[in-house]
Each structure stands twice: as structure tokens, then as C-alpha cells.
Amino acid sequence: MSDPDFLDAGANEQWFARARQVIPGGVDSPVRSFAAVGGTPYTVARGEGAHVSDVEGRVYVDMVQSYGAVLLGHAHPAVTDAVCRAAARGTTFGAPTEGEVLLAETICARVEGCDQVRFVSSGTEAAMSAVRVARGYTGRDRVVVFEGCYHGHSDTLLAGGGSGVATLGLPLSAGVPSLAVAETMVVPYGEVPDIDERVACVLVEPVAANMGVVPPPPGFLQGLRQACDDSGALLVFDEVITGFRVLDGAASDLYGVRPDLWCFGKVIGGGLPIGAFGGRREVLSVLAPEGPVYQAGTLSGNPVATAAGLAVLSEIDGALLGDLSARVASFAASLASVFEAGGVEAQVPYVGPLVGVFFAADPVRNFADARRSVAGGLYPAFFRAMLDNGVALAPGPYEALFPGAAHSAAVLDRVLDAAGAAVEVLRSVQGAR
Ligand SMILES: *Cc1c(COP(=O)(O)O)cnc(C)c1O
């Protein structure tokens, strides 16, 4: 789909070449570089609802939606208005503002058991700060994380998001000192590990959505709750993706398991930089100024970001997310049929509106399964064929798809049509092997 009046051939190449001169790798977050799928990234000029257009005037159905930071679709008028009005009153003060109170009240009202939240500027900071609170509260150092989950790029929490070693953490990234991950224990997703009295917290995505989409097996989250209770460790749900997406509230309520701390981000900022961590009042009382755990931020609780977040949370409710989930369930079933009809082995797991694609014969239960499916090598060809047919997926095989409120049944049908064409390409790729 393109608008010939608008076409600026070669502009993507030119912008990316300029970007590479002044930004390492040409991107501010590695997955955007297309390194995993090949080719040149499209440079976005604008977005509207379910669509983005690039600097060449091509329009794509956007399944990326800023990796879930956008739920209502791009440039939703309620969000745009709220942002403009807030910005006109001043963009940051270094003093308390009404917006942060209103957003905190809204989050706490909708998440059962969450008494308080503190705002930060990213999901990375939320997870990092939650771990610090857990360590400060328990007086213990060890952190248990699950292979294939992602909790941002802080030193302590980088271990395991890609590591095959299910033991005491090995640094995944150069530049992370081994001491920083010496107390990070990485274990397979979906299995309740032994938790002893050295463990400060167990940090988990209640629905794993950074290794594709992997729902928690029955009893897993309940088992973690029990193991934490038995050992005095805190249970932390990283709901940076799941929060206010799988439910108008948190996944903890979907599964009926209440953690001690939650991490939020993405949706709650309406597309502006934000994060939050929250929990029981008694746990959060360890934070300065009331307690000894230091944590701070110049732009934390930023009035423009909190206004955007409030606008989004005012628009969504159980009915909106229920309708979206129903559309996505039907989309997932249809997509699975498209693969099956085309003779391509694939899984299309979904939880609420969160949906993923694995090229695998059997359901993916953990990171080892996910890696095996990615090693099959079909994703790059699928990605490129979808892009050629006007659908932008994430340029990496471990990412979820993020259909949102703007993805009508008609838009999702377009994605299915593109998938039908892509399957033909995949078949020839498979045949060539
Ligand atoms: C995106 C994400 C983060 C990190 O958030 P940033 O805003 O990118 O720092 C943390 N945890 C989960 C589950 C995420 O999906």
C-alpha cells in the first residue's frame, strides 16, 4: 500500500545511513536495526491508529505498537489532547504534581492488593527499583529470574534473557561485571525452583512476552507464591507488558495470584517514557524518604507522561479489552489455520490481546523451546514477506504481536491476507532446504 504522490524512493536508506553516522548502529535500541531479519529499517514518519507510514510514504499495518507501549493506536485523540494540554502547562517541575497522584490512584484502584506505586521513567528502572526494594526489605541479596523473561537492561537483571545456563547467572552482555550477576539465579520458565532463605525476590513475567508469548502453565504462579511464602522471599510480577493489557488491571488478578510487588510501564505512559513499581504500603515504606532504600529521578512522575497515561487508562475498561481479546482470539485461530493450510508448522499462543507466533510443531513452554523454534530460521523470511505485503511485525523472532484497540476485525483480516501470501514464501523456503 503506498501513496504515489508521497513516494520518496530511497529515503529509508538515506535516513538510516545518516543515523548510522551519529547513532551507534543507527538505532537507540538494538532490535530496531533489522539485524535479526536483514534489510534496512523503515524510518517512521507518522502513525495513526493501527497504521504507520515511513519516510517513503509506504503505509503498514503496525503490529509493533512500540512493543506494547501503545494500546489505543497511534495518535489517539484523547492521548494527543491530554499531552498537548499538559505540555502547555509546563513539562517538568521537580515538585509534586496532580497528574502523578491521579495516575497512582487509578492504578492502585484497579490492581487488587497494590496500595502504592512510585513512578520512574522506564520499565528498566521499575524492575531495577523493585529488586532494590525487595533486597532492602528482606535484607537478602539473591534474585531469582526465569530464562527468556526480560526485565530491562540493568546489570543485575540482564542475566538469563538469552543465556542457556540455568544456574547462577553468567553475564549475557559484555560490560556487565560478574559481581553484578553473582546473586542472580536463572531458572527455566514454567517450573517452580527451590527458593531458600538467601532469596530476596523471585521476579517473573506472569505471562512471558519477551521470548514470544508463553503463558504460565497451570499452578506455576501459585507455586511461586507458595515457595516465596515458605522462604520469606518477595514475589515480584513484572507486568510492564501485561499490566492494563491482558486485563483492565494486572495479570495478577487474571490468575488470582497476588505478588508483593508489581512493575508497570509501557501502557501506563500512553506512549511517553514511564515506569512504575508498586505494592503493599508496608513493603514500600522501606523507600526513602520514609526508609533506608534510596531511589530517585529528575523526570519521575513527569506531568506529560502521567497525563498521557491517565488518558489511556480513562479510555480502557473491561469491555474494551474484552472485545479486543475476542478479536485477537479469533485472529489467532485464523492465523493458525493459515499456517496449517499452507503446510507450515506454527503455534499461535495468545493471552487476552497478547499474541505470538512460533514456527514449531509443538507448543512452546520455555526459552529452550523458543530458541529451538527460532533456530529453525523461518522468522526472517516471514517478517520480510509480511513487510512486503504491508504488515510491520517486530524485526526480531522473540517479540510478541501487539494488536490494540485500533486493530479492527478488518485490519486483522488484512494481516491474515498478508500471512496467506507469506506462507507461500515460507513454503518455498522450506522446499529449498
Ligand atoms: C519492555 C520491558 C521492560 C523494560 O522496559 P523499558 O521501558 O524498555 O525499559 C521490562 N520488563 C518487561 C516485561 C518488558 O516487556
The ligand as a Gaussian input file, in Angstrom:
#p B3LYP/6-31G(d) Opt

LIG

0 1
 C        9.817000      -3.591000      27.988000
 C       10.002000      -4.355000      29.239000
 C       10.836000      -3.899000      30.268000
 C       11.736000      -2.709000      30.094000
 O       11.028000      -1.532000      29.886000
 P       11.783000      -0.276000      29.194000
 O       10.778000       0.814000      29.273000
 O       12.117000      -0.736000      27.801000
 O       12.998000      -0.012000      29.985000
 C       10.839000      -4.583000      31.465000
 N       10.087000      -5.679000      31.649000
 C        9.280000      -6.154000      30.686000
 C        8.431000      -7.354000      30.960000
 C        9.237000      -5.529000      29.448000
 O        8.472000      -6.037000      28.467000

